Amino acid sequence: MSNFFRRALITRDGFVMTARGHRAYAETLRRKILREISRVTG
């Protein structure tokens, strides 16, 4: 699924973070949001 997102949906400056299982999903989502926010706030 990550490869699909990289090819079809992610912009040039975008990124993909893959959760390694159901239990890791919440932490991966948290890290992704923090990474996105840090790009805006510097």
Secondary structure, DSSP 8 states (H G I E B T S, - for coil): -HHHHHHHT--TT------SSGGGHHHHHHHHHHHHHHHHH-
